[in-house]
Amino acid sequence: MVKVEDLLRLEDLLLLRHTLEAYNDALIKVFRLMNAHVFLWIKYPPNIEEFKIYLPEAKRKKLLELIDKLEYHKESIDNIMRKMLSELDEAIEEYHSRIKKTLKDSEGSGHG
């Protein structure tokens, strides 16, 4: 017989997985918006020429380095999150398989 606790654990894992995925997707969208509405303005002509008026060259270069660093870390964060989602998927599949096996075994024993 399937235990209610197993179903609740499966539900918790599913909720956790989908919540984590939704937050990761939102985070990536925020990074894309920052890139489209802020970083591109700083990084590419003719915007660069306009921006030099406001920042000394050394400050602008440092800002560009930090933008590049943020882009690198964004990819790292996304990769880590994808690995976390994969681990959760495996745990979910294990619970799901165990529940299906229990149900199948209980059906088989019910007919005997």
ChimeraX commands (.cxc) that place a marker at each C-alpha (Angstrom):
marker #1 position 0.00,0.00,0.00 radius 0.5
marker #1 position 1.22,3.48,-0.84 radius 0.5
marker #1 position 1.95,5.55,2.22 radius 0.5
marker #1 position 0.53,9.04,2.39 radius 0.5
marker #1 position 3.97,10.22,3.54 radius 0.5
marker #1 position 5.49,9.04,0.26 radius 0.5
marker #1 position 2.90,10.94,-1.75 radius 0.5
marker #1 position 3.49,14.05,0.35 radius 0.5
marker #1 position 7.25,13.76,-0.14 radius 0.5
marker #1 position 6.75,13.41,-3.88 radius 0.5
marker #1 position 4.47,16.44,-3.86 radius 0.5
marker #1 position 7.05,18.44,-1.86 radius 0.5
marker #1 position 9.81,17.50,-4.30 radius 0.5
marker #1 position 7.66,18.46,-7.27 radius 0.5
marker #1 position 6.77,21.81,-5.70 radius 0.5
marker #1 position 10.39,22.48,-4.82 radius 0.5
marker #1 position 11.55,21.59,-8.32 radius 0.5
marker #1 position 8.99,23.76,-10.08 radius 0.5
marker #1 position 9.54,26.68,-7.68 radius 0.5
marker #1 position 13.30,26.52,-8.19 radius 0.5
marker #1 position 12.85,26.37,-11.96 radius 0.5
marker #1 position 10.48,29.35,-11.93 radius 0.5
marker #1 position 12.88,31.46,-9.86 radius 0.5
marker #1 position 15.81,30.50,-12.07 radius 0.5
marker #1 position 13.83,31.41,-15.18 radius 0.5
marker #1 position 12.90,34.76,-13.60 radius 0.5
marker #1 position 16.52,35.40,-12.64 radius 0.5
marker #1 position 17.71,34.71,-16.18 radius 0.5
marker #1 position 15.00,37.03,-17.56 radius 0.5
marker #1 position 16.17,39.78,-15.19 radius 0.5
marker #1 position 19.74,39.32,-16.41 radius 0.5
marker #1 position 18.53,39.53,-20.02 radius 0.5
marker #1 position 16.60,42.72,-19.26 radius 0.5
marker #1 position 19.63,44.23,-17.55 radius 0.5
marker #1 position 21.70,43.35,-20.58 radius 0.5
marker #1 position 19.18,44.73,-23.06 radius 0.5
marker #1 position 18.35,47.92,-21.19 radius 0.5
marker #1 position 21.57,48.79,-19.36 radius 0.5
marker #1 position 24.65,46.86,-20.40 radius 0.5
marker #1 position 24.16,47.15,-24.15 radius 0.5
marker #1 position 23.82,50.90,-23.72 radius 0.5
marker #1 position 27.24,50.93,-22.03 radius 0.5
marker #1 position 29.06,48.40,-24.23 radius 0.5
marker #1 position 28.29,49.15,-27.87 radius 0.5
marker #1 position 28.63,52.11,-30.28 radius 0.5
marker #1 position 27.29,54.72,-30.52 radius 0.5
marker #1 position 26.39,54.26,-26.87 radius 0.5
marker #1 position 30.02,53.86,-25.81 radius 0.5
marker #1 position 30.90,57.26,-27.20 radius 0.5
marker #1 position 27.99,58.86,-25.36 radius 0.5
marker #1 position 28.90,57.09,-22.14 radius 0.5
marker #1 position 32.54,58.24,-22.25 radius 0.5
marker #1 position 31.23,61.73,-21.64 radius 0.5
marker #1 position 29.89,60.64,-18.27 radius 0.5
marker #1 position 32.67,58.32,-17.06 radius 0.5
marker #1 position 36.43,58.60,-17.12 radius 0.5
marker #1 position 38.06,55.89,-19.25 radius 0.5
marker #1 position 39.43,53.94,-16.26 radius 0.5
marker #1 position 35.99,53.84,-14.62 radius 0.5
marker #1 position 34.32,52.81,-17.87 radius 0.5
marker #1 position 36.84,49.99,-18.37 radius 0.5
marker #1 position 36.28,48.78,-14.80 radius 0.5
marker #1 position 32.53,48.89,-15.35 radius 0.5
marker #1 position 32.91,46.84,-18.55 radius 0.5
marker #1 position 35.06,44.29,-16.68 radius 0.5
marker #1 position 32.38,43.99,-14.00 radius 0.5
marker #1 position 29.67,43.55,-16.64 radius 0.5
marker #1 position 31.71,40.75,-18.23 radius 0.5
marker #1 position 32.22,39.18,-14.81 radius 0.5
marker #1 position 28.48,39.34,-14.16 radius 0.5
marker #1 position 27.78,37.67,-17.51 radius 0.5
marker #1 position 30.24,34.89,-16.63 radius 0.5
marker #1 position 28.67,34.36,-13.22 radius 0.5
marker #1 position 25.17,34.43,-14.73 radius 0.5
marker #1 position 26.13,31.44,-16.88 radius 0.5
marker #1 position 27.68,29.71,-13.86 radius 0.5
marker #1 position 24.58,30.31,-11.75 radius 0.5
marker #1 position 22.33,29.00,-14.52 radius 0.5
marker #1 position 24.50,25.89,-14.92 radius 0.5
marker #1 position 24.47,25.23,-11.17 radius 0.5
marker #1 position 20.70,25.68,-11.07 radius 0.5
marker #1 position 20.26,23.27,-13.99 radius 0.5
marker #1 position 22.35,20.69,-12.11 radius 0.5
marker #1 position 20.20,21.21,-9.02 radius 0.5
marker #1 position 17.06,20.70,-11.11 radius 0.5
marker #1 position 18.56,17.53,-12.56 radius 0.5
marker #1 position 19.26,16.18,-9.06 radius 0.5
marker #1 position 15.69,16.96,-8.04 radius 0.5
marker #1 position 14.40,15.27,-11.21 radius 0.5
marker #1 position 16.31,12.12,-10.25 radius 0.5
marker #1 position 14.92,12.17,-6.71 radius 0.5
marker #1 position 11.41,12.72,-8.07 radius 0.5
marker #1 position 11.80,9.84,-10.50 radius 0.5
marker #1 position 12.99,7.56,-7.68 radius 0.5
marker #1 position 9.97,8.40,-5.51 radius 0.5
marker #1 position 7.63,8.10,-8.48 radius 0.5
marker #1 position 9.05,4.70,-9.45 radius 0.5
marker #1 position 8.80,3.47,-5.87 radius 0.5
marker #1 position 5.17,4.57,-5.64 radius 0.5
marker #1 position 4.30,3.00,-9.01 radius 0.5
marker #1 position 5.98,-0.27,-7.98 radius 0.5
marker #1 position 4.10,-0.28,-4.67 radius 0.5
marker #1 position 0.80,0.30,-6.50 radius 0.5
marker #1 position 1.58,-2.40,-9.05 radius 0.5
marker #1 position 2.59,-4.87,-6.32 radius 0.5
marker #1 position -0.58,-4.13,-4.34 radius 0.5
marker #1 position -2.70,-4.68,-7.47 radius 0.5
marker #1 position -0.99,-8.00,-8.11 radius 0.5
marker #1 position -1.43,-9.19,-4.53 radius 0.5
marker #1 position -5.08,-8.12,-4.55 radius 0.5
marker #1 position -5.88,-10.58,-7.36 radius 0.5
marker #1 position -4.10,-13.55,-5.75 radius 0.5
marker link #1:1,2 radius 0.2
marker link #1:2,3 radius 0.2
marker link #1:3,4 radius 0.2
marker link #1:4,5 radius 0.2
marker link #1:5,6 radius 0.2
marker link #1:6,7 radius 0.2
marker link #1:7,8 radius 0.2
marker link #1:8,9 radius 0.2
marker link #1:9,10 radius 0.2
marker link #1:10,11 radius 0.2
marker link #1:11,12 radius 0.2
marker link #1:12,13 radius 0.2
marker link #1:13,14 radius 0.2
marker link #1:14,15 radius 0.2
marker link #1:15,16 radius 0.2
marker link #1:16,17 radius 0.2
marker link #1:17,18 radius 0.2
marker link #1:18,19 radius 0.2
marker link #1:19,20 radius 0.2
marker link #1:20,21 radius 0.2
marker link #1:21,22 radius 0.2
marker link #1:22,23 radius 0.2
marker link #1:23,24 radius 0.2
marker link #1:24,25 radius 0.2
marker link #1:25,26 radius 0.2
marker link #1:26,27 radius 0.2
marker link #1:27,28 radius 0.2
marker link #1:28,29 radius 0.2
marker link #1:29,30 radius 0.2
marker link #1:30,31 radius 0.2
marker link #1:31,32 radius 0.2
marker link #1:32,33 radius 0.2
marker link #1:33,34 radius 0.2
marker link #1:34,35 radius 0.2
marker link #1:35,36 radius 0.2
marker link #1:36,37 radius 0.2
marker link #1:37,38 radius 0.2
marker link #1:38,39 radius 0.2
marker link #1:39,40 radius 0.2
marker link #1:40,41 radius 0.2
marker link #1:41,42 radius 0.2
marker link #1:42,43 radius 0.2
marker link #1:43,44 radius 0.2
marker link #1:44,45 radius 0.2
marker link #1:45,46 radius 0.2
marker link #1:46,47 radius 0.2
marker link #1:47,48 radius 0.2
marker link #1:48,49 radius 0.2
marker link #1:49,50 radius 0.2
marker link #1:50,51 radius 0.2
marker link #1:51,52 radius 0.2
marker link #1:52,53 radius 0.2
marker link #1:53,54 radius 0.2
marker link #1:54,55 radius 0.2
marker link #1:55,56 radius 0.2
marker link #1:56,57 radius 0.2
marker link #1:57,58 radius 0.2
marker link #1:58,59 radius 0.2
marker link #1:59,60 radius 0.2
marker link #1:60,61 radius 0.2
marker link #1:61,62 radius 0.2
marker link #1:62,63 radius 0.2
marker link #1:63,64 radius 0.2
marker link #1:64,65 radius 0.2
marker link #1:65,66 radius 0.2
marker link #1:66,67 radius 0.2
marker link #1:67,68 radius 0.2
marker link #1:68,69 radius 0.2
marker link #1:69,70 radius 0.2
marker link #1:70,71 radius 0.2
marker link #1:71,72 radius 0.2
marker link #1:72,73 radius 0.2
marker link #1:73,74 radius 0.2
marker link #1:74,75 radius 0.2
marker link #1:75,76 radius 0.2
marker link #1:76,77 radius 0.2
marker link #1:77,78 radius 0.2
marker link #1:78,79 radius 0.2
marker link #1:79,80 radius 0.2
marker link #1:80,81 radius 0.2
marker link #1:81,82 radius 0.2
marker link #1:82,83 radius 0.2
marker link #1:83,84 radius 0.2
marker link #1:84,85 radius 0.2
marker link #1:85,86 radius 0.2
marker link #1:86,87 radius 0.2
marker link #1:87,88 radius 0.2
marker link #1:88,89 radius 0.2
marker link #1:89,90 radius 0.2
marker link #1:90,91 radius 0.2
marker link #1:91,92 radius 0.2
marker link #1:92,93 radius 0.2
marker link #1:93,94 radius 0.2
marker link #1:94,95 radius 0.2
marker link #1:95,96 radius 0.2
marker link #1:96,97 radius 0.2
marker link #1:97,98 radius 0.2
marker link #1:98,99 radius 0.2
marker link #1:99,100 radius 0.2
marker link #1:100,101 radius 0.2
marker link #1:101,102 radius 0.2
marker link #1:102,103 radius 0.2
marker link #1:103,104 radius 0.2
marker link #1:104,105 radius 0.2
marker link #1:105,106 radius 0.2
marker link #1:106,107 radius 0.2
marker link #1:107,108 radius 0.2
marker link #1:108,109 radius 0.2
marker link #1:109,110 radius 0.2
marker link #1:110,111 radius 0.2
marker link #1:111,112 radius 0.2
view
